[in-house]
């Protein structure tokens, strides 16, 4: 029996991000939106995360992502629960295993 191995949303996210960063580490999109178990997270990828992604892409693009979290800056979170409708953070780390879906929104330079 053949087993079909499907990629986790986090694996697909990392592969897409690898293709979306410029060589200097800049995003080619406005914001990253992550759909998680606790809410919708919107922010910009952190510089350290961007550089590590680029370094991995320049080394071996087939290598899986070694980190457990994604670093986001200038973050807003729209929580699913009613007790905390939304929150803002300068920096937030999200476990990649908690990512259920994602979107890249806007072009660089758009608000």
Secondary structure as UniProt FT lines:
FT   HELIX           9..20
FT   TURN            23..24
FT   STRAND          31..36
FT   STRAND          39..45
FT   HELIX           47..59
FT   TURN            61..62
FT   STRAND          69..79
FT   STRAND          86..95
FT   HELIX           96..98
FT   STRAND          99..105
FT   TURN            108..109
//
